[in-house]
Amino acid sequence: MKNLLIAGYSAFDLGIFKNDDPKLQVIQEAIRNRLENYRDNGVEWLIFGGNLGFEYWTFMLAGKEFPELLRAVIFPFETTGQNWNEANQAKLGDFKQAEFVKYCFSDYENPRQFRTYDEFLIENSDGALVLYDEERESEAETPNKLHFRMDQLKAQADYPVDFISFEELQETAENLAE
């Protein structure tokens, strides 16, 4: 595996609104453990969609602690983030510092573009690292957009998906507390 797609919950989905939130330290430790393993097993590129939350935290951690892992950001639209607040605009600027930055579409035209975008990301990666909890999603009344991407990932034959679950995060938190 050379190209790894990164996907997961947004900061909002996880209720993390500050950089000093203790949950963020746990998530970053789980990311660190995975990235170390992927680096040691030959992954060269991490592919991001430019989403805030898990993708952003992984992007920043990789840049600081795993500079040998190259980072590609493929935004769905050139207009991604144009209405974000100042703090999120700064994060968008961080994403744009990746070794490779491209856009799938110039602007939003129809919902089909999201499926096409997800298909493109999957076709151009060899596997995925995802912060996603199927148990939580099965209990959700309204699936979020990540749910639809997970359906596409799981439908792929011979496409490994490495899930970081909430149960694993709980174990990581307990290990950090020791």
ChimeraX attribute file (.defattr): number of C-alpha atoms within 10 A of each C-alpha:
attribute: neighborCount
match mode: 1-to-1
recipient: residues
	/A:1	14
	/A:2	14
	/A:3	20
	/A:4	25
	/A:5	22
	/A:6	25
	/A:7	25
	/A:8	24
	/A:9	20
	/A:10	17
	/A:11	18
	/A:12	10
	/A:13	10
	/A:14	12
	/A:15	11
	/A:16	15
	/A:17	11
	/A:18	10
	/A:19	10
	/A:20	9
	/A:21	11
	/A:22	11
	/A:23	16
	/A:24	19
	/A:25	15
	/A:26	20
	/A:27	21
	/A:28	18
	/A:29	16
	/A:30	20
	/A:31	22
	/A:32	17
	/A:33	11
	/A:34	15
	/A:35	21
	/A:36	15
	/A:37	12
	/A:38	18
	/A:39	15
	/A:40	10
	/A:41	11
	/A:42	12
	/A:43	19
	/A:44	17
	/A:45	20
	/A:46	23
	/A:47	27
	/A:48	23
	/A:49	22
	/A:50	24
	/A:51	22
	/A:52	18
	/A:53	22
	/A:54	22
	/A:55	26
	/A:56	23
	/A:57	18
	/A:58	22
	/A:59	26
	/A:60	17
	/A:61	17
	/A:62	20
	/A:63	16
	/A:64	9
	/A:65	12
	/A:66	15
	/A:67	10
	/A:68	12
	/A:69	20
	/A:70	18
	/A:71	24
	/A:72	24
	/A:73	23
	/A:74	22
	/A:75	22
	/A:76	22
	/A:77	17
	/A:78	15
	/A:79	13
	/A:80	17
	/A:81	16
	/A:82	10
	/A:83	9
	/A:84	12
	/A:85	9
	/A:86	9
	/A:87	8
	/A:88	14
	/A:89	14
	/A:90	12
	/A:91	17
	/A:92	19
	/A:93	11
	/A:94	14
	/A:95	26
	/A:96	17
	/A:97	13
	/A:98	18
	/A:99	12
	/A:100	14
	/A:101	17
	/A:102	14
	/A:103	16
	/A:104	16
	/A:105	16
	/A:106	12
	/A:107	13
	/A:108	14
	/A:109	8
	/A:110	7
	/A:111	8
	/A:112	9
	/A:113	16
	/A:114	18
	/A:115	13
	/A:116	13
	/A:117	19
	/A:118	18
	/A:119	14
	/A:120	13
	/A:121	21
	/A:122	20
	/A:123	12
	/A:124	13
	/A:125	18
	/A:126	17
	/A:127	21
	/A:128	22
	/A:129	22
	/A:130	21
	/A:131	24
	/A:132	20
	/A:133	17
	/A:134	14
	/A:135	11
	/A:136	10
	/A:137	14
	/A:138	11
	/A:139	9
	/A:140	10
	/A:141	7
	/A:142	9
	/A:143	11
	/A:144	12
	/A:145	10
	/A:146	17
	/A:147	18
	/A:148	13
	/A:149	18
	/A:150	17
	/A:151	10
	/A:152	14
	/A:153	18
	/A:154	12
	/A:155	10
	/A:156	13
	/A:157	7
	/A:158	9
	/A:159	15
	/A:160	15
	/A:161	18
	/A:162	14
	/A:163	16
	/A:164	18
	/A:165	17
	/A:166	16
	/A:167	11
	/A:168	15
	/A:169	18
	/A:170	14
	/A:171	14
	/A:172	18
	/A:173	18
	/A:174	11
	/A:175	10
	/A:176	11
	/A:177	7
	/A:178	5
